[in-house]
Amino acid sequence: MFAFSSMGVKVDQQINRNTGPYVFRVSGQVCHRIGSLTPPEGQRHAYAQPYFYDTTNEVQNRIASVPNGCLTNRPREHIVMQLNDMLYDHNIIAQGFRTARDRIGSAAGDDFYLRIVSSRNQQGQQYTAPVADEVVGLVVGDFSDISSRKDIIIHSRSGQLQRINPLHPKYFALQYPLLLARGEDSFTEDIEYDTSAAGSSDVQRPHVTMLEYYRYRLHFRTDESPTLFRSGRLFQQICVDMYACIEDARLTYLYHNQDSLRMDSIQNIRDAVLQGDMFGYQVGKRFILPASFVGGPRYLFQNYQDALAVCRSLGPPHLFITFTCNPAWREIRRNLMPGQQTSDRPDLTCRVFRMKLEEMIKDIKERSCFGPVAALIYTVEFQKRGLPHVHIVVWLANRAAVSNGSGIDSIISAELPDPSVDPEGYAVVSRFMMHGPCGSARPSSPCMENGKCKKYFPKDFAEHTLLTHDEFVQYRRRNHGITVEKNGSILDNRHVVPHNIKMLLKYDAHINVERCHSSSMVKYLFKYISKGHDRAMVAIQRSTDAPSTSSHQPETAQTAVDEIRHYLDCRYLTPPEAIWRIFSFDVHYSYPSVERLPVHLLSHNNVVFSDFQELDEIANSDSFGFTKLMAWFDLNKKDDLARTLTYIEIPSKFTWKQDEKSWARCKQNRKRLARMLFVHPNAGELYYLRMLLNIVRGPTSFEDVRTINGILYSTHQQACNALGLLDDDNEWLYTLQEEAVTASAQQVRKLFIDILLYSEVTDPGELWNACWSLMGDDILYNIRSRYRLPQFNCSDAMLKDHILYELEDILISRGSSLESVKIPQPIEQRLYETNNTLLAQQLSYNTVELRDQAPVFLASLNSEQRHILDLILFSIQNRQGKQFFVYGPGGTGKTHLWSALTAKLRSEGKIVLTVASSGLSSLLLQGGVTAYSRFKIPIELTEKSTCDIKKTAS
C-alpha cells in the first residue's frame, strides 16, 4: 500500500491454502520494479503514483490499490492517513516526491523525470529536494549526460516498468517504507570496515560485502529498534529479498565475467600460437557456475562423487538419520517477542536448529553415541514450508555392531515404550515418531497414493529384528498391546517410525534412524541427499541491446558458445533457507574430507585464462596450469615414501598446498580420502592412463607411467596390455564395476551397450554373465513401487529377463538388437508389461527362504498328512487337474498341511492361491484371503448371482 516499488517474483500461493503457519515461498528470480509517475488512462494508482499524482484523494487511492481478497479486513482510513502523514514528515523519499510534485507547476505538460540518485556526491542540473541532499531530484528535458547506470529514472508517463538495481542504496527503502520509515540507505559498495573493531586487521578487502552487511542487519541488538524483527510476514519477505539480492550479485558477477574467463588445454593453446592466434578470446570455451557456487549443478555433483568415494573406501554406510527442526523448542519460544509465532522468526529457527545439529554431530562423532565413527556426511535441506531438516549418513568403525538383530535393536527401536516404565520415552515417541493415521482411517493423508500409503504403513508385527538376503531390515515390532490415540485413531507398534530413544529424549524432535542396506542401492541414497532443492525453470539471456563487454573482441565464428544462454535451475526459496545462507551455515559437511585428483594426458590439462592474456605466455610457462598429477611426478623425484604409493594413495600421507602447487607431508595423522575423476572408455588413451595410475607406483613423468619392466611403450594402451590388463574382457568388467559404484543402473546399462557397440569385446556372452547383476538394482525397486509390494523378491532368472528387455530397448533406439550383439534373449514376458497385480503378488515370495522352509515342513508331517501331500503333488506334476477334499475336526493339522503344501510349491516358483471361507481362517494361511474377496463372490446369493470378475481384471 505504501511501497514505492513492486516486487517482481512468482509467489507460491498454493502452499498457504492448506492448514499450517504462513510461509512466504517464491520461485524464479526476484527483482524490484518501479513504474511511471502517472498511471495509464483507465488504470488505478499503484505504488509510487499516489505520492505524486492526484494527491487530493491520496488516502482513498492507497486503500483502493489493495486488491480484493488480499486482506481479511479492509484498511481503516484514519490509520492509513496517520501512516501517510508519518511518511511525509520523516521519510526523505516521500518528501522528495512531494517537493518535486510541488515544483512541477507549469511544466506539467512537458516530459519530466524523477531521479533517485545512487551516489551521494554527484552534481548536476536538478531541483534537489531540500529534505535530503542528492537523493530525489526532478529533471526536465534531457538527462542522458548526468544519469548513472544505478540511478532510478522514473518517467512521467512511460507506462513501462523498470528494474531497480539491487546495489542502489534506496533499494529496500523503496519497497519497505514502513520498516525503513526514514528512507535509510541499505547496502552500498563503499561501506568501509571499522578498523578499530577487534579482528578487523585480518580482513584483506577494504569494503564490507553485501553478505556481511545483511548478516549484520539480521542480528538482534538491544540498543536498536526491533521493528524489523516484529514485522511478522513482512520479515519473512525481506529475508527472502535480502538473500535474493546476494545471489543475484553473485550470478551477475559470473554473468559479466564470462567474457573475461576462458578454459582450454595447454596443447590447444600451443596449437593456437602456431596458427598465429595471440590473445585469449581467440580460443577456449566459457563456463558459468563453478563447483564452488553452492547449490549449482557442479557443486551438487561433486558432493555426490565425494560421498561415493567414501563409500568406495569404507564400504556401504551403516546408519541413515533424518533430523527435523521442531518449531516448538523452548529455546525458540522463550526468545519470541510478545504476540509472535515461530513462523514470524525464521532467524531464531535456523540458529537454534544449527546449534542442535552441531551438538548432534558431536554426539555421533566425538561422543560415539552409536559407537566409534569412521566417516560422516550430512546435507541440510528445507521442507516446502521452510523448516530445516538434515540427512546424516554414518559409517561405523565396527560394522559388526549392526550386522545382526540384537545389534540393531541396541541402536534402533520401532516400538512404543511402556508408559508405566518409561513415561517420558512414551510421550516423545507418541508425539514425534508415529506415522499416521492414514489408509482407510484418513484417505486424505499426504502419504496416500492410489489408496495406499507410500511408506507402506502399517508394517507387520515381528517378534525379532530380521535381515533378509539383501540385508533389508524388518524391525522388531511386538504386539504387546501398547497403543496411542492420534486424531481419533488408535495406533500401535505397526505405525512407529524407527528411532533412537536416547536421541529423541535429548533433542525433543523427529529423528528417524534407519539401518542402511548393504547393497548397490546405496548410490541412490547419496543421490537423494545430493539432489539439491526444489527448482523452477527460468532462462537468463543477454539483452539484444546490451553493450559488449569488450569493444576489442571481434565477432567471429571462433567465438565459443556461452553457457549463460542455457537454462538455469532456479530453486524455490523460503525465509529459513534465506537466513541459513545469509548466516553462511554449512549446507554440506563431510568427514573425512575427499581430495579430488585430476587425470589428464601430457599438455592436455585445462587452464583458465583471461580474454586478453597473451597465449605465448601461457604456452611457455612451466607453472601455469600445474596440476596435482604433475606435482606428484615431481614429488616422486625427491621423496622415498611417495614412491611407494599410487596416485590415489598420496592424499593419505601428503597434503596439497594450493599456493605452492606442491605436495607436502602431513604433519598430523589425519584421515583423508581421494578419488580420481571417472573417464569413459571411449576416451581412448586417457582411459588407459587412468587404469595405469591405479597400479603404477613412483613414476616421475608421463613416460614413466607407460614404462613396464624397463620397456617404454609408445601408448598407454600398450602398457596396459603388457601388464595383462587387456588379455580378456576384464578391462570392460572393471570399467562396469567401477561405474556401478557411482552411476544408476540405467547409466550402467547404457555404458554396457556403448562397450558392446563401440569397443572390441572378446566374448559378449561371458561379459553379460559376469556383469548382469550390476545393471538391475532399479528393476526390483520399480516393481515394488508399481505394485506396492515392499517385500517383493524375484528370482535371478526373472531379473535377468527384465534387464535384457531394458537393454533391448536401448539397442533398438540405436538400430541394433540383442541378437546382433550376441547376448541371450529374454525367456519370460516382463512382469510390469502384464499389468497384473495378482501375478506380481504371487511371484513376490522369497523362493530362497521357502526352499529352506519346505524340508522342515515336510519332515514335520505325520504319515496321513504326508500321504495326502504326495497325492496332491503327483496330480500337479502330471497335470491331472484333480480336486481334493480334506476333512477332519479342529486340531488335526489341516492348516499345517496347507502351509507345507504352499511352501513346497512356491519354493519351486509355482503360483498358489490360498483362500478360506472366513476371515479368521484366512489369517492362518500365508497370503490367505477370503473366497469372497479373491473370487468376487456376492455376499447375497440368488439364482442369477455371478462372480464379479472381469475378463481384463488383474
N, C-alpha and C positions, 0 to 999 in steps of 0.2 A: 504493500500500500504506500509506503514512504520511500521505497528504493528508487534510486536514480537510474539503475541499470537492471536488465533482466538476466536471469541465469539460463544459459543455453545448455541444456542437458536433458537426456531422457531419464525421467524419474520412474522407478518401478512402483506403480500404484497398486498392482495386484497383490503385493506381499502384505499390505496393510488391510486388505479386505477380510482376512481371517482374524480369529481371536489372537491376542498377544499384544505386547507393547509396540508402540510406534517405532519404525526404523526408516531412516532416510537412505534409500538404496538407489544408486544411479548406475547407468551403463553408458558407455561411449565417452566421448571427450567432453570435458567441462569447460565452458567459456562464459564470459560476461559480455553482453551486448548493450548498446545504447542507441536509441533512435533519434529522430529529428525533434526539434523544439516544439513544433506544432503538429497535431495529429492530421492524417489524411482525411479528406472530406468524408463525412458519414461514419467515422470511427470514433470510439470513446477515447478519453485521455488515459494515458498509461505512463507509469514510471516517471521520468523526469518532466514530462509535459505539464502536469499540474503546477509545478514550481514556476513555470514561465508563461503559460497560456491560460486565459480565462480564469484569472486568479480570484475573480469575484465569487465564483462558485467552487473554489478550490476544495473545500471540505467535502461537498457533495460529490465532486468528481473523484475524489480519492475513495470514498465509500462505494461509488458505482464501479470503480475499476476492479473491485474484488469479484471474481466470477461466482455465480451461484453454485452452492454445493461445497465451496472451499472451507467455509466456516459454519459451525453449528448455529451460532447466533450472529446476527448482523452487528457490525461495529456500532458503538454508541457515539453519536455525533459530538457530544461535549468532550469525550475522551480524545477523539480524533483531532478536535480543534486545539486542545491543550498540547498534544504532541506536536501538532503543526506549528504552534507558536513557539514551542521549545526549540525546534529545529531552526526557525528563523532567528531566534535570539542567540543561539550558541553554535550552530553548525556553519562552518565557513563556506561549505559548498552551497548550501541553501541561500546563504547571504550573497554569495557571488551570483547566483541565478537571479535573485531579487534585484540586485544592483544593475545587472545587465538588462533586466526587464524594464526597470525604471528609466534607464538611459536610452533605450532604443528609440522612443519618441517618434519623430517624423520619419525615421529610417525603416519603419515597419514594412514598407512596400519593397524595400531593397533586399537583396540577398545578404544575409549576415550569418556569422558563425560564432558559436560559443566555444571557447578554447580552454580546456583544463590542462594546465601546463604540468609536464612531468619533472622538469628541472626547476630548482629554486633560485637559479642565478641568471636566467635568461632575461634579455631585454628585447623590446620590440614595440611596434606601433599597436597598442591595445589600450582599451579602457580597463584599467586594473581595478578589481573590486577592493574597496577600502578596508574590508574586514580581514583580509589575509593577503599578504604581498605575493604576487605572481602565482596565484592559484587558479582563479577563474577569470577569464577576460573575454570581452566582446570584440570581434573583428568584423569590420565592414569592408567588403571588397576582397582583393587578392590576399591570400595568406600563405602561399606556397613557399615564400622565401623565409618565413620565420617559424615554420612548423617542424617540430622534432618528430621522429618516427614513433615515439612513445606518447606524444601529446594526444589528447582526446579532442577531436574536432566535431562538434555537434552542429549539423546543418539546420537551417531554419525550416525547410520544408522538403527534404530529400525523400522522405517516405521509406528510407532504407535503414537497416540495422548495421552497425559497425561493431567489430570486435574490439574489446579493450585489451591492451597489452597487460599481462599479469605483472609486469615489472613496474607498472605505473603506481606511484605512491598512494593514489586515491582508489586503487582497485577494489579494496574491501570497503572503504568508506562510502563509495557509491552504491554498493549492494546492501550494506548493513548499516544504514544511518542511525538506527536506534541503539545498536551496540557501540558504534563509534560516533557518539552524539555530537562531538565537536568537529567531526570531519578529520580525525587524526590520520596521519600517514601510516601506511603499513610498511611492507618491506621495500627498501631501495638498495641499489647496488653499491652505495657509497657509505654504508654504516661501518664505522671503524670499531675495532676491538678496544675494550677498556684495558689499556696497558698496565694499569695499576692493580688489576684483579689477579688473584692467585692463579697460576698456571697459564696466564696469557703469553708468557715468554716462550712457551713451547709451540705456539701457533705460527706457522710459516707464512700464511697468507695475510694480507693487510685488512681485509674486509670480512664482515660476517656473511655467511652463506644464507640462502633462503631457508634451508632446512634448519639451521641453527636458530634463525630468527623466530620461525613459527613454533619450534620446540620451546623456546623461551616463553613465548606468549601463552602456551598451553600448560604452564606450571602455575599453580595457585600460590599467591603471595598475600600474606595478611596485611601488608601495607598498601595494597592496590584494591580497587573496587572489584567485587566479584560478579559484576554484571554479565560478563561473558559466560561464566560457569552457571549462572542462574537463568540462562536464556532458553532452557528446555529444548524443544525440537530445533530451534534456530542454532543451538550449539552443535547439534548433530550435523546440520547443513554446513556450517562454517568449518568444521573439522574436515569434512569431505572436500570442501572447497580449497582448504589450505594444502592438503596433500595433492590434489589435482594440479595446483599451481607448481608444486615441487616437481612432480613427474613431468608436467608439461615443459618445464625448464630443462630437464634432463633430455627429454626427447628432442626438444628444439636444438639443444647443443649438438646432439648426434645428427640431427637433420642438416644443420648448417655446416657440419664438419665432414659430411660425406664427400664433398668436393676436394677436401684438403688431405684426406687419408685414403690410401690405396693399399692393396695387398697383392703380391705376386711372389714367385720363386726367384732365387738368386740366378738360376740358369736362364730363365726367361728375360731377366733384366740384362744379363750379359749378351744374350742374343739381340736384344733391342739396341744395345750400344753398338754392336757390329753393324746393325741395319741403319745406323745414323740417328736413332732417337736420342734425345738429350735430356728430356725432362720427364718427371713422374707422371704427368697427366696423359702421356702417350702410351702407357702400358698399365696393366693391372685391372683389378676389379674392385668395386666398392663393397663395403659391408655396413650393416646398420647396428643392430643390437649385439654388443659383445656378451660373452659369458658372464661378465661382471655386472651386467644390468639385471638386478633382482627381479624375478618374475618373467624374464624373457625366455624364449624357447631354448636358447643355448644354455642359459643358466639352469633350467629345469632338466635338460638332457644330461648336462654334466653331473648334476646331483644324482640322477638315476644311475649313470655309469659308475660313479664313485660308490654308491651303495652296493652295486653288484660286484665291485672289486673287493669290498669287504666280505661279501658272501662267497666269492671265489676263493678267498684266502682262509676263511674260518668255517665255511660250510653254511648251511641254511640257518637263519636265526631261530631263536627258541621262544621268544615271547613277543607278542604284539599288543601294545597298550594304547587305548584311546582315553584321553583325559579331557573332559569338557568343563568349561567355566560354569560356576554356579553363581548366578547374579544375586543370590540371597546371602552370600558370605557376609559375616558380621564385619569384616574389615572394610567392605564396601558400604554397607548400610550405616555404619556409625560415622562415616565421613560425608554422607549426603547432607545437603542443606535442607532446612525445613521445607516440606512440601514437595521434595524431589523424589523421583523414582530412579531405579538403577539405570533405565534406558536414557535418562537425562544426563548421565555422566559416563560416557564411554571411556574417558581418560582414567577414571578410577577402576573400571572393569579391567582394562588392559594392564594397568600397573599391578593390581593385586594378582591377576592371573599369572603375570610374568614372575612375580615373587614366588608364588606357589609352584610354578613349573621349575624354577631353579632349585627350589628345595626338594622337589621330587627327583630331579636328576641327581642331586647329591645323595638322596636315599638309595637310589638304584646303583649309582656308580661308585660312590665312596663308602657308604654305609652298608652296601651289599645286602639290601633287604630281600633280594631273591637269590643271593649267593654272589660269588665273585663274578665280575663282568669283564668280558673280553672286548666287546665293542657295543656302541650305542649310536643310533641315528634318530633324530626327530625332525618333524616338519610341522609348522604351525599353519592352520587353516582357519577359515571363518565360515560359520553357518550362514544360511540365507538371511537370517535376521541379525547376523553380525557377530554373535557370540563366538569368541575364540575357542578352538579346541586343538589338541596336538596328537599326532600319531607318533608313537615311540616304538622302535624296533630294537630288541635287546638280544645280544649273543652272550650266553653264559659261559664262563670258563670251564665249568663241569657239565658237559652235555647229559651225563647220566642222571642229573638232578630232575630232569623232566622226560626221561626215557621210559617211564612206566607209570601205571595208575597211581601208586602211592606217592611218587614224587610229584606228580601233577596236583594231587589233592592237597599236598602241603603248601602249594603256592596259590592254586586257583580253586574257587568254590562256585558251584552253581546251585546252591541251596539256601533256603531261608534259615537263619539261625533260630534256635529255640528261644522264644521270648522270655521264658522263665529262667533260662541260664544266662543269656546274653541279650538283655533288652535293648541296649544301645546298638548292637550289631543288627538286631531285627529291625529297628527303626530306620537305620541308614540304608539297609538293603531294600526295605519296603519303599523308601522314598526315591531312591535313585536307580535301582537295578532291576525293576520289574518291567517286563515288556508287555504292553497291552493295557487294557483289553483290546483284542482285535478279533478277526474272524466273525462268526455269527453274532457275537456279543456287541461288536462295533464294526459294522461293514465299512464305515466311512473313515476308519483309521488310515493314516498316511502310509502305513506299511502294506496295505491291502492292494493287490493287483490281480485282476481277473478272479476275484472272490477268494483269493488265498493270500496268506501272509508271505511277503517276500523274504522274511528272515526265518521262515519255516517254524514259527511258534504256533502252538505249544509243542515242545520237544517231547520225546518219550521218557517215561520213568526208567531209571537204570540204577541197579544196586551198586555197581562198581564203575569206575572210570576205565574205558576201553580204548585201545588204539587199533584201528583197522590196518590192513596190509599196506595201505598208502599213508599210514600214520594220521589219518583223520581221527580227531578226538571226539569221543562220545562221553561227556562229563557225567559224573555221578549225580543223579537226581532221584533220591529215595522218596518213596511215597510214605512219609511219616506223619501226614495229616496236618502239617503246619501251613496255614494259608494267610492271605492278606486281602482285604477288600479294596478295589480300585474302581472308581466310577460305577459303583453298583454291581461289579462283577467280582467273583471270588477267584483269586489267582493262587497257584501253588508252585512247587519247585519246577514244573514244566515251563514256567514263564520267567524264570530267573536268568538274567544275563550274567555270564561268567565274570568273576571279580576276585579281588584280594581284599579280605575283610579288614586287615590292618590299615591298608592304604585308604579304604573308604572311611574308616573312623578318623583318620588323621586329616584328610583333605575335604571331607564332607561334600563330595561331588560325584558325578557319574564317572567311574573309572572302569572301563571294560578291559579285562586281562584275558588274553587268549594264548593258547599254546600253538605255535606255528607248525604247519605241515612241513615235513622233511621231504619235499619233492620239488620238481621243476616249477610248480605253481608259484614258488617264492618270487619269481621275477614280476609276476602280476601284482604282488603286494607292493613292491618297490615302485612300479609304475603308478599304482594308486596313490602312494604318498608323495610322488613327484609330479603329479599331473598338473599342478598349478590350480588357478582359481577359475570360477565360472567366467565365461567370456562372451562377449558380443562382438560381431564382426563390424569393423569400420575400416575406412581407407584413408590414407594420408597421401596427398598428391601435391606436387608443385603447382603453384598458380601459374597460369599461362603467361601472365604479365610480370611475373617475379623477375627481378634482375638477376643476372648471372653472378655467381659468387666470385668469379674471376673473369675480368674482361680480356685476359690474355689467352684464355683457353679456347682453342678452335673447335668448332662443331664439325667433327669428322666422324667417319664410320668406325674409327678406332675407339671412340668414347664408349666405355663399358656401360652396361645397363645398370642402373642404380636400384638397389633393393628397396629404396624408400618408396617406390611405386607399388610395391607388393602390399597385399593386405596384412594388417596387423591385428592380432587378437587383443581387444581392449576389454579388460575384465570388468565385472561388476564391482562396485566399491561401496562399502558401508562405513559408518563412523568408527567402529572399533578397529577395523583394518587400517583406516587412515591414521588413527592415533598410533597404532603399533608401528607403522612405517615411519611416521614423523619422529617417534622416540628412538628409532633405529634399533628396535629389539630384533633378535635373531629370528628369522623365519625358517632357517635350516641349520642344523647342527650335526656334526659327525665326529665321532671318537672311535678309533684314531683317525687322523687326517689321511687323505689319499693323495699321493704325488702323481701328477699326470705326466706321462712320458711321451714325447712326440717321436714319430718314426718317419724318416724321410731318406731319400737317396741322396747321393753326393750332389750338392749345389741345387737341390730341389726343396730346400726348406723355405717356407713362406716368411716374408718380411713385410713390415708396414712402413710406408714412406709417404711423404707429402707430395703434392702436385708438382711443385717447382724445385724439388730436391734433385740434384744432378745425379743421373743414373751411373755415370762413370765412378763417382764417389762411392756409391752403394756397391757396385760390382767389384771394386778393387779393395774394399775394406775387409780386413780379416775378422773384425769384431762385430760387424753389422750382421744381425741375424744369427749370432752364435747360439746354438741350441743345447739342450741338456744332453742330447746324444753326442754331439761334437765335444762337449765338455767331458763326457765320460771317456772318450778316447784319450783326451789329454790327461785325465786322472790316472788312467791305466799305465801311462808312461812313467809315473813317479810314485805310485802308491802300491805296495805289495798286497795289502788287504783288498783293494779294489780289483786286482787281477784275479782274485779267487771268486768273484761274484759275477752273476749275469746282470744284464742291463736292468731288469725288473727288480733285482735284489739290492741294487745300490742304495735306494732311499732308506733301507732298514739300518744302514750303517753310516750314511752320509746325508748331509743337508745341502739343499740347493740354495746358493747365495745369488739372488736375482741381480743385485747391484754389481757384483763382481763377475757374473756369468760363469760360475765355477761351483764344483762340489767340495764340501769341507766335512771332515769327520765330525760326527755328533759328539757333543760334549757330555750329553746325558743319555742314559739308557732309556729311550722313549720308543713308544710304538709308532710306527709309520708304515703304511701300505702303499703300493704303487700299482699302476695299470698302464698298459700301452694301448694306444688307440687302435680300434679294430680296422683291419684292412680287408677289402673284398678280394676274393681270389682272382677276379678279372683285372686287378691292378698290376698283375704280372710281377716284375722284379721287386716292387715294393712289398708284395705279399710274401715272396720268398725271403726277403731281408728280414721281415718280422719273424718268420719261422726260425731263422738263424739266431736272432737276438735272444730268443728264449733258451738257447742252448750254449752259445759261444761265451767263453769267459776270457776277460782280459784283452780284447783287441785294442789296438791303438790307432786304427784307421779303418775306412771302409774296405780297403784291400785286405786287411787282417781278418775281417768278418768272413770273407769268402775264401780264406786260405785254410785248407783242410789237410792235415798231415804233411805240412810243408809245401803243398802244391797250391798255387794261386789260380783259381778258376776265373774265367772271364765273366761269368754271370752268377748271380745268387742262386738261380735255379740249378746250375751245375753243381754248386757247393752242396745244396740240399740233397741232390742225387748221390753225391759222394758219401754223405752221411747216412744214406739208406732211408731217407725220409720219403722218397718218391718211388720206392721199389714196387709198391702196390697202391691201392686206393686209400691208404692210411692218411695221406695228406688231406683228402676230402673229408674223411671221417673226423679227423682232428678239427678241421675248419667248422664242420657242422656241430660238433660237441662244444666248441668254444662259443659259437654263435648262439647255441641254445641256452647258454647261461644268461645272456642279456636280452635276447630277442624273443618275440612272441612266437607261438607255434606257426602262425600264418607266415611270418617272416622266414622262419626256418624252412618251411615248405617251398617258398619262392626261391630261397638260396639253393635248395636241393635241385630244383628244376633248372636253375642257372648252371649249376655244375654239370648236370646231365646234358644240357643242350650246347654249352659253350666251352666245355673243358674235356680233356681226354680221360675218360673213366674206363678202367680195365674191365670191370665186371659190375654193371649196374645192379644186377640182381643181388649180388653179395653186399654191395653198398647199401641197398634198401634193407636187407635183413639186419645189417649192423646198426642202422640209424633210424629205423621207423619209429622207435619209441620216443625219439626227440621231437617228433612232429605232431603229436596227438594230445598234448596236455590241455588243449581247449575243447576237444571233442566231447570229453566226458562232462565238462562244465556246461557246455551248450545243451547237452541232452538233459542234464539235471535241471537246468534253468527252464528249459522249454516245457518239461512235463512236471515241474515242481516235485522232483524226486531227489532229495538231498542225499539219500543213501544208495542211489543207483550205482551199480558196478557192471561193466560189460566185459566180456571175455576178450582175450588178445585178438582172436580171430575177427570179432566184430569191430574192434578198434582199428585193426589193420584195414578192413574194408572201408571204413569211414575215411581214413587218411588217404587211401587210394582214390576214392571219389573226389576228395579235395584236390589231390594232385592232378587228376584228370581234368578238372575244371580249369586249372591254371594252364595245363598243356594245350587244351582246346583253344583257349584265348590266344595262344602263341602259335597256332597252326600245327600242333603236334598231337600225340596220343600216347597212352601208356604202352601200347604195343610197339610203337616206333622207337621208344627209348629203352625197351627190353626190361621192363619191370612187371611184376604179376598183375593180373586183372582181379578186381573185387569179385567175391563169390555171392554174397548176400546183398539185398537191397538196403540202402541207407535207412536207418530207423526213423529219422525225422521226416523222410520223404513219405512214409506211410501215414503220418499224422495220426497215429493210433496210440492213444494214451494207455489203453488197457494192455496193449502189447509191450509198451515201454515199461509199464509197472511189472509185468510178469518176467521180463528179462532183466530186471534190476537186482535180482537176488545174487548174493555173493557166492558164486559156484565154488570158489576155493574153500570157503568156510564150510559150505554144505558137504563137500566131498570129505571133509574131516568129521562132520557130524553124522553122516549116513551110516558108517560102520558101527558107531556107538549105538545108534537107534536099532540097527539090525541085531546086534548082539544082545540087546535087552528084551527082545520079543520072546514070548513063550512059544511052544510048538504050534498051538492053534493059530496064533497071530501070524507066525512065520508061514504057515500053510496058506492062509488067506492072501498074504502079501505075494507069495510066489505065483499063485493063480492069477492075480491081477497083473503082475509084471509080465507073465507069459502071454497074456491076452494082448497087452500093449506092444510087446516086442514082435508079435506075429500079426499085428493089425487085425485081430479078431473082432474088435468092437463090441465086446460083451458088456453087460450090465451086471453089477454085483450089489447084493443087498446084505448087509451085515447087521445082525440083530443080537442084542444082548442087554441085560439090565445094567443100570448105572454102576460104575466102578469096575467093569470087566476089562477096560483097556481099549475101548474103541478109539478114543481121541489119540492115544499113544500110537495106535496102529496107523491112523491117518497121518500123524506127524512123521512117522518113519517112512511112509509111502511118498509123501510130498518131498521130504529131504532127499530121498533116493532119486526121484525123477528130476527135481530141479537141479541137483548136482550134475546131471547129465545134460543140462541146457534145455530140458523139456518144459512145456508150459502146463501148469496145474491150476485150475480154478477151484478154490476151496470155498464152499458155500454151506450155510446151515439154515435151519428153519427159524431160528430165533437169534436175536442179537447177542444174548449171553453165550450161546453155543458158538457163535462165530468168533468171539474173542479168544476162544481156546485154540483156534487154528491159526497158523502163521499166514497172514494175508487174508484171513477169512472175512467174508461179508455175508449178509443175509441173502437168501434166494430172491427175495422181493427187490433188493437193490441191484443184484447182479443181472437178473433177467427181466427187470422192469415188470414184475408181476403186479397187477392191480390189487389194491387192498380189498375192495369189494368185488367179489367174483359173480358173474352172471353167465348164462349160457353163451353169450356172444363176446365174452371178455377175451382179449388178446394181449400178449406181452408187447409193451411199447418199445420195441427195438427196431430202429430204422435200418434200412439197408446200408446207409453210409455211416452208421454210428461207429464210434471208436471206443 
